Amino acid sequence: MDFSQAAERISVRFSQKGQNVDTKKIEVKLRRLVDEFGVQPAEAERSVTNELAKELNLPGFGTSAGGSGSAGAKEERPISEIAPGEWVTIEGKVVGILSPPSPAIAQSGIIADATGAIRFVAWSKANAPKMTEGSWYRIESAVVDEYKGVANLKIHSGTAIKPVVEDRALIPSAVKIGELKPGIGSVRAKVVQEWETTHERMLQSGILGDESGTIKFIIWREAGKEKLAVGSVYTIYYAQVDEFNGRLSLNLSTASYMPDEGDIAVSGGDTDIRGTLVHIAPGSGLIKRCPVEGCNRALSRQNYCPVHEIQPKFVYDLRIKGWLDDGKKTHNLLLQRDVVESLTGMTLDAAKELAENNPLGMDEVFLRMRDAILGRYVMCKGREIDNRLLVRACERLKVEPGEHTALLNRAGGAA
């Protein structure tokens, strides 16, 4: 788009009505709509014309020359029907507020109606009134764009936000995990597993599951957010459904979640892998964890937590990180305490006693566990998430003589 030519066209049209307008300001508005909001050039030109006509009190001037684009934005639309590239007017309830990731953003969150939900972003330059979580609003002439394949509602200087006094019932419908798509979703699911947090801003991460499958979830530290209890069932409303490398995950930072009664028979999703343990990584064996509620991070040898610093009243735990080779692929493994005790034959109490009475301390525990399982042929069951097998159970296997011979012959042929 030639912004200077478009600005000149608009300026000429208004001069014919006896109005002088600043072409430079028009050009700035056009560039902003096209470059920042992804608006189509023709739609941007219509929008700027309509906005100027309104400012100069020229009713009908903008819409008569610009067609139905911006005028159509005044007609209220269901959230489920809006699409990127459109100017829209919606009415909905703000169901979640996010901390702005940049000073350029004044407010962001989730707004929903009876048909669906969408994330909104209000730019600081728009000087738009702040919206309150739990309240209804009418948002007129907002821009719908697309980010990572997901529609977003952008609030700019030409957007009008009006509170809706009437409080309406809004009951979102939950879907199965297997039916989730990128965007905003609600589910009823069971907390299958909790992972060790890897970032100081992370409150909790792990795996949710239902009858249709499993999905990774994450909760960032926000005011009022609480951790989910492993083994419990929750109804989760308005979570962000993100996609990365073809895998979906749930961000619960904007979501509301409530404990639910009953249980869920989580769909298998388990992977059975037979192979040889070819590596036991450092950080395996007896470890120390931060005792601060909600943290549980592994401590350094100096009992240092990256978030809560020195923790002399640490908590002992067992884990094994390693590699399992099935002959075709090497799998990254993570075994928690119960699986470690079963596979190595060493309990947590025995590991603590060994560490406290042996000159090598915790290193001795690592060495004995490594010697006990390294090179062993095993079968591990668990869920493979983000290229790591989260092991639920692991048992040693015996290799039959005939099978062993076949393996040696195959290795010899490959050489």
MIKOL-125094 format. One record per residue (C-alpha): residue number from 1; residue in three letters; chain; x, y, z. Coordinates in steps of 0.25 Angstrom, whole numbers, always signed. Each point is the difference from the previous one (the first is absolute). Last residue first. Layout:
<tilums>
nr	rest	kette	xx	yy	zz
NUM	ala	A	X	Y	Z .
...
</tilums>
This chain:
<tilums>
nr	rest	kette	xx	yy	zz
415	ala	A	+117	-217	+47 .
414	ala	A	-15	-1	-3 .
413	gly	A	+1	-14	-2 .
412	gly	A	+7	-2	+13 .
411	ala	A	-10	+8	+8 .
410	arg	A	-11	-9	-7 .
409	asn	A	+7	-12	+4 .
408	leu	A	+2	+5	+15 .
407	leu	A	-15	+3	+0 .
406	ala	A	-4	-13	-5 .
405	thr	A	+9	-7	+10 .
404	his	A	-7	+8	+11 .
403	glu	A	-14	-4	-5 .
402	gly	A	+4	-15	+0 .
401	pro	A	+6	+1	+14 .
400	glu	A	-13	+7	+6 .
399	val	A	+3	+14	+5 .
398	lys	A	-6	+2	+14 .
397	leu	A	-8	+13	+3 .
396	arg	A	+1	+10	+11 .
395	glu	A	-12	+8	+3 .
394	cys	A	-4	+15	-1 .
393	ala	A	-13	+7	+4 .
392	arg	A	-6	+14	-2 .
391	val	A	+12	+5	-8 .
390	leu	A	-1	+14	-5 .
389	leu	A	+6	-2	-14 .
388	arg	A	+7	+12	-5 .
387	asn	A	-1	+6	-14 .
386	asp	A	-10	+11	+3 .
385	ile	A	-9	-10	+7 .
384	glu	A	+1	-15	-1 .
383	arg	A	-9	-7	+10 .
382	gly	A	+3	-12	+8 .
381	lys	A	+4	-14	+0 .
380	cys	A	+15	-5	+1 .
379	met	A	+4	-14	-4 .
378	val	A	+15	-3	+4 .
377	tyr	A	+13	-6	-5 .
376	arg	A	+11	+4	+10 .
375	gly	A	+12	+7	-5 .
374	leu	A	+0	+10	+12 .
373	ile	A	-10	-5	+10 .
372	ala	A	+8	-4	+13 .
371	asp	A	+13	+7	-4 .
370	arg	A	-7	+13	-1 .
369	met	A	-8	-2	+13 .
368	arg	A	+13	-3	+7 .
367	leu	A	+7	+12	-6 .
366	phe	A	-11	+10	+3 .
365	val	A	-1	-4	+14 .
364	glu	A	+15	+1	+2 .
363	asp	A	-1	+14	-6 .
362	met	A	-10	+4	+11 .
361	gly	A	+11	-2	+11 .
360	leu	A	+14	-4	-6 .
359	pro	A	+5	-3	+15 .
358	asn	A	-12	-9	+2 .
357	asn	A	-9	+2	+13 .
356	glu	A	-9	+11	-4 .
355	ala	A	-2	-4	-14 .
354	leu	A	-2	-15	+3 .
353	glu	A	-11	+4	+11 .
352	lys	A	-7	+9	-10 .
351	ala	A	+0	-10	-11 .
350	ala	A	-5	-11	+9 .
349	asp	A	-12	+9	+5 .
348	leu	A	-3	+4	-15 .
347	thr	A	-1	-15	-3 .
346	met	A	+11	-8	-9 .
345	gly	A	-5	-12	-8 .
344	thr	A	+4	+7	-13 .
343	leu	A	-12	-1	-8 .
342	ser	A	-11	+0	+11 .
341	glu	A	+7	+12	+8 .
340	val	A	+2	+8	-13 .
339	val	A	-15	-2	-5 .
338	asp	A	-5	+5	+14 .
337	arg	A	+10	+12	+0 .
336	gln	A	-2	+5	-14 .
335	leu	A	+6	-5	-13 .
334	leu	A	+3	+10	-12 .
333	leu	A	+4	-6	-13 .
332	asn	A	+6	+5	-13 .
331	his	A	-3	-10	-11 .
330	thr	A	+11	-5	-10 .
329	lys	A	-6	-5	-13 .
328	lys	A	+1	-13	-8 .
327	gly	A	+7	-10	+8 .
326	asp	A	-9	+3	+12 .
325	asp	A	+10	+9	+7 .
324	leu	A	-4	+6	+14 .
323	trp	A	+7	+12	+5 .
322	gly	A	+0	+6	+14 .
321	lys	A	-5	+9	+11 .
320	ile	A	-3	-8	+13 .
319	arg	A	-7	+6	+12 .
318	leu	A	+0	-1	+15 .
317	asp	A	-4	+10	+10 .
316	tyr	A	+5	+7	+13 .
315	val	A	-6	+13	+5 .
314	phe	A	+8	+12	+4 .
313	lys	A	+0	+7	+13 .
312	pro	A	+13	+7	-3 .
311	gln	A	-6	+8	-12 .
310	ile	A	+10	+10	-5 .
309	glu	A	-7	+9	-12 .
308	his	A	-15	+0	-1 .
307	val	A	-1	+1	-15 .
306	pro	A	+13	-6	-6 .
305	cys	A	+0	-10	+12 .
304	tyr	A	+13	-2	+7 .
303	asn	A	+3	-12	+8 .
302	gln	A	+15	+1	-2 .
301	arg	A	-1	-13	-9 .
300	ser	A	-10	+7	-8 .
299	leu	A	-15	-1	+3 .
298	ala	A	-11	-7	-8 .
297	arg	A	-12	+9	-1 .
296	asn	A	-12	-4	+9 .
295	cys	A	-6	+14	-1 .
294	gly	A	-15	+1	+4 .
293	glu	A	+3	+0	+15 .
292	val	A	+14	+3	+3 .
291	pro	A	+8	-13	+3 .
290	cys	A	+10	+1	-12 .
289	arg	A	+4	-14	-4 .
288	lys	A	+12	-8	+3 .
287	ile	A	+5	-12	-9 .
286	leu	A	+3	-15	+2 .
285	gly	A	+2	-7	-14 .
284	ser	A	+1	+8	-13 .
283	gly	A	+5	+14	-2 .
282	pro	A	+11	-5	-9 .
281	ala	A	-6	-8	-11 .
280	ile	A	-1	-16	+0 .
279	his	A	+3	-5	-14 .
278	val	A	-2	-12	-9 .
277	leu	A	-13	-6	+7 .
276	thr	A	-3	-11	-10 .
275	gly	A	-13	-1	-7 .
274	arg	A	-15	-3	+0 .
273	ile	A	-9	+12	-1 .
272	asp	A	-15	-1	+4 .
271	thr	A	-7	+13	-2 .
270	asp	A	-12	+5	+8 .
269	gly	A	-11	+9	-7 .
268	gly	A	-9	-9	+8 .
267	ser	A	-13	+9	+1 .
266	val	A	-2	+5	+14 .
265	ala	A	-12	-7	+7 .
264	ile	A	-5	+13	+7 .
263	asp	A	-5	+1	+14 .
262	gly	A	-11	+6	+8 .
261	glu	A	-2	+14	+5 .
260	asp	A	+6	+12	-6 .
259	pro	A	+10	+10	+5 .
258	met	A	-1	+14	-6 .
257	tyr	A	+8	+7	-10 .
256	ser	A	+0	+14	-6 .
255	ala	A	+10	+2	-12 .
254	thr	A	+8	+12	-3 .
253	ser	A	+13	-6	+5 .
252	leu	A	-5	-14	-4 .
251	asn	A	+9	-2	-12 .
250	leu	A	-4	-13	-7 .
249	ser	A	+9	-7	-10 .
248	leu	A	-1	-5	-14 .
247	arg	A	+10	-7	-8 .
246	gly	A	+3	+2	-15 .
245	asn	A	+14	+6	+3 .
244	phe	A	-7	+10	+9 .
243	glu	A	-14	+3	+2 .
242	asp	A	-7	+8	+11 .
241	val	A	-14	-2	+6 .
240	gln	A	-2	+11	+10 .
239	ala	A	-10	-4	+11 .
238	tyr	A	-14	+6	+0 .
237	tyr	A	-6	-9	+11 .
236	ile	A	+6	-12	+7 .
235	thr	A	-9	-11	+7 .
234	tyr	A	+9	-7	+9 .
233	val	A	+3	-15	+4 .
232	ser	A	+10	-3	+11 .
231	gly	A	+11	-10	-1 .
230	val	A	+11	+10	+1 .
229	ala	A	-5	+13	+7 .
228	leu	A	+0	+12	-8 .
227	lys	A	+8	+12	+4 .
226	glu	A	-6	+14	+3 .
225	lys	A	-1	+13	-7 .
224	gly	A	-5	+12	+8 .
223	ala	A	+10	+10	-5 .
222	glu	A	+8	-6	-12 .
221	arg	A	+11	-10	+0 .
220	trp	A	-1	-8	-13 .
219	ile	A	-8	-13	-1 .
218	ile	A	+4	-10	-11 .
217	phe	A	-7	-12	-6 .
216	lys	A	+4	-11	-9 .
215	ile	A	-11	-9	-6 .
214	thr	A	-6	-13	+1 .
213	gly	A	-10	-9	-8 .
212	ser	A	-15	-2	-3 .
211	glu	A	-5	-6	+13 .
210	asp	A	+7	+12	+8 .
209	gly	A	+14	+4	+3 .
208	leu	A	+8	+12	+6 .
207	ile	A	+15	-1	+0 .
206	gly	A	+10	+9	+8 .
205	ser	A	+4	+14	+3 .
204	gln	A	-1	+9	+12 .
203	leu	A	+3	+14	+5 .
202	met	A	+10	+4	-11 .
201	arg	A	+6	+14	+2 .
200	glu	A	+13	-6	+6 .
199	his	A	+2	-9	-12 .
198	thr	A	+2	-15	-1 .
197	thr	A	-11	-6	+9 .
196	glu	A	+1	-15	+3 .
195	trp	A	-12	-6	-6 .
194	glu	A	-14	-4	+5 .
193	gln	A	-7	-12	-6 .
192	val	A	-14	-5	-3 .
191	val	A	-9	+12	+4 .
190	lys	A	-13	-4	-5 .
189	ala	A	-8	+7	-10 .
188	arg	A	-13	+8	-3 .
187	val	A	+3	+9	-11 .
186	ser	A	-2	+15	-5 .
185	gly	A	+7	+6	-12 .
184	ile	A	+6	+13	-6 .
183	gly	A	+9	+0	-13 .
182	pro	A	+7	-12	-6 .
181	lys	A	-10	-12	-1 .
180	leu	A	-5	-10	+11 .
179	glu	A	-8	-12	-5 .
178	gly	A	+9	-10	+6 .
177	ile	A	+0	+7	+14 .
176	lys	A	-15	-2	+0 .
175	val	A	-9	+12	+0 .
174	ala	A	-5	+9	+11 .
173	ser	A	-12	+9	-3 .
172	pro	A	+1	+14	+5 .
171	ile	A	-12	+5	+9 .
170	leu	A	-2	+15	-1 .
169	ala	A	-13	+6	+7 .
168	arg	A	-1	+15	-3 .
167	asp	A	+2	+12	+9 .
166	glu	A	-6	+12	-7 .
165	val	A	+8	+13	+2 .
164	val	A	+8	-2	-13 .
163	pro	A	+12	+9	+1 .
162	lys	A	+4	+7	-13 .
161	ile	A	+13	-1	-7 .
160	ala	A	+2	+7	-13 .
159	thr	A	+12	-3	-10 .
158	gly	A	+6	+10	-9 .
157	ser	A	+12	+2	+9 .
156	his	A	+3	-15	+0 .
155	ile	A	-5	-13	+6 .
154	lys	A	+5	-13	-7 .
153	leu	A	-8	-13	+1 .
152	asn	A	+8	-12	-2 .
151	ala	A	-2	-12	-9 .
150	val	A	+9	-12	+1 .
149	gly	A	+10	-5	-11 .
148	lys	A	+12	+4	+7 .
147	tyr	A	-5	+14	+1 .
146	glu	A	-12	+5	-8 .
145	asp	A	-8	+13	-1 .
144	val	A	-14	+5	+3 .
143	val	A	-1	+15	+1 .
142	ala	A	-9	+7	+10 .
141	ser	A	-12	+9	-5 .
140	glu	A	-9	-1	+12 .
139	ile	A	+3	-7	+13 .
138	arg	A	-13	-2	+9 .
137	tyr	A	+4	-4	+14 .
136	trp	A	-4	-10	+11 .
135	ser	A	+7	+0	+13 .
134	gly	A	+7	-12	+7 .
133	glu	A	+14	+5	-2 .
132	thr	A	+0	+15	-1 .
131	met	A	+3	+8	-13 .
130	lys	A	+10	+12	+0 .
129	pro	A	-5	+11	-9 .
128	ala	A	+8	+1	-13 .
127	asn	A	+11	+10	-2 .
126	ala	A	+3	-6	-13 .
125	lys	A	+15	+3	+1 .
124	ser	A	+1	-11	+11 .
123	trp	A	-5	-11	-10 .
122	ala	A	-12	-8	+5 .
121	val	A	+1	-15	-2 .
120	phe	A	-11	-10	+0 .
119	arg	A	+0	-15	+0 .
118	ile	A	-13	-7	-5 .
117	ala	A	-11	-8	+5 .
116	gly	A	-12	-8	-5 .
115	thr	A	-15	+0	-3 .
114	ala	A	-6	+5	+13 .
113	asp	A	+9	+11	+1 .
112	ala	A	+15	+1	+4 .
111	ile	A	+11	+10	+2 .
110	ile	A	+14	-4	+4 .
109	gly	A	+12	+9	+4 .
108	ser	A	+9	+11	-4 .
107	gln	A	+2	+14	+6 .
106	ala	A	+9	+12	-3 .
105	ile	A	+9	-6	-10 .
104	ala	A	+12	+8	-5 .
103	pro	A	+6	-1	+13 .
102	ser	A	+2	-15	-3 .
101	pro	A	-5	-14	+6 .
100	pro	A	-13	+6	+6 .
99	ser	A	-4	-8	+12 .
98	leu	A	-12	-8	-5 .
97	ile	A	-15	+2	+4 .
96	gly	A	-10	-11	-1 .
95	val	A	-15	-2	-2 .
94	val	A	-4	+14	-6 .
93	lys	A	-14	-2	-4 .
92	gly	A	-5	+2	-14 .
91	glu	A	-6	+9	-10 .
90	ile	A	+6	+1	-14 .
89	thr	A	+2	+10	-11 .
88	val	A	+10	-4	-12 .
87	trp	A	+10	+5	-10 .
86	glu	A	+4	-13	-7 .
85	gly	A	+14	-5	-5 .
84	pro	A	+0	-12	+9 .
83	ala	A	-13	-6	+2 .
82	ile	A	-13	+2	+9 .
81	glu	A	-10	-11	+0 .
80	ser	A	+2	-6	+14 .
79	ile	A	+0	+14	+6 .
78	pro	A	-14	+3	-4 .
77	arg	A	-1	+13	-8 .
76	glu	A	-6	+13	+4 .
75	glu	A	-2	+9	-12 .
74	lys	A	+9	+13	+1 .
73	ala	A	+11	-7	-8 .
72	gly	A	-9	+0	-12 .
71	ala	A	+2	+15	-1 .
70	ser	A	+15	-2	+0 .
69	gly	A	+0	-9	-12 .
68	ser	A	-13	+3	-7 .
67	gly	A	+4	+9	-11 .
66	gly	A	+10	+12	+1 .
65	ala	A	-6	+12	-7 .
64	ser	A	-14	+0	+6 .
63	thr	A	+6	-5	+13 .
62	gly	A	+9	+11	+2 .
61	phe	A	-9	+11	-4 .
60	gly	A	-13	-5	+7 .
59	pro	A	+1	+10	+11 .
58	leu	A	+11	+11	-2 .
57	asn	A	+2	+5	+14 .
56	leu	A	+15	+2	-1 .
55	glu	A	+4	-10	+10 .
54	lys	A	-10	-10	-6 .
53	ala	A	+5	+2	-14 .
52	leu	A	+14	-1	+4 .
51	glu	A	-3	-14	+6 .
50	asn	A	-8	-5	-12 .
49	thr	A	+12	+4	-9 .
48	val	A	+10	-7	+9 .
47	ser	A	-8	-12	+0 .
46	arg	A	-3	+0	-15 .
45	glu	A	+15	+1	-3 .
44	ala	A	+3	-11	+10 .
43	glu	A	-10	-9	-7 .
42	ala	A	+7	+2	-13 .
41	pro	A	+13	-3	+5 .
40	gln	A	-4	-13	+8 .
39	val	A	+2	+2	+15 .
38	gly	A	+12	-7	+6 .
37	phe	A	-1	+7	+13 .
36	glu	A	+15	+6	+1 .
35	asp	A	+3	+2	-15 .
34	val	A	-13	+2	-6 .
33	leu	A	-7	+8	+11 .
32	arg	A	+12	+7	+4 .
31	arg	A	+4	+4	-14 .
30	leu	A	-13	+6	-3 .
29	lys	A	-1	+8	+13 .
28	val	A	+14	+6	-3 .
27	glu	A	-4	+3	-14 .
26	ile	A	-12	+7	+5 .
25	lys	A	+8	+8	+9 .
24	lys	A	+10	+4	-11 .
23	thr	A	-12	+4	-9 .
22	asp	A	-5	+10	+10 .
21	val	A	-15	+3	-3 .
20	asn	A	-6	+13	-6 .
19	gln	A	-15	-1	-1 .
18	gly	A	-8	+8	-11 .
17	lys	A	-7	-13	-5 .
16	gln	A	+9	-1	-12 .
15	ser	A	+11	+1	+10 .
14	phe	A	-5	-13	+7 .
13	arg	A	+1	-8	-13 .
12	val	A	+14	+6	-3 .
11	ser	A	+5	-4	+14 .
10	ile	A	-5	-14	-2 .
9	arg	A	+7	-2	-13 .
8	glu	A	+13	+7	+5 .
7	ala	A	+1	-10	+12 .
6	ala	A	-2	-11	-10 .
5	gln	A	+11	+5	-9 .
4	ser	A	+9	+2	+12 .
3	phe	A	-3	-14	+5 .
2	asp	A	+4	-7	-12 .
1	met	A	-5	-14	+3 .
</tilums>
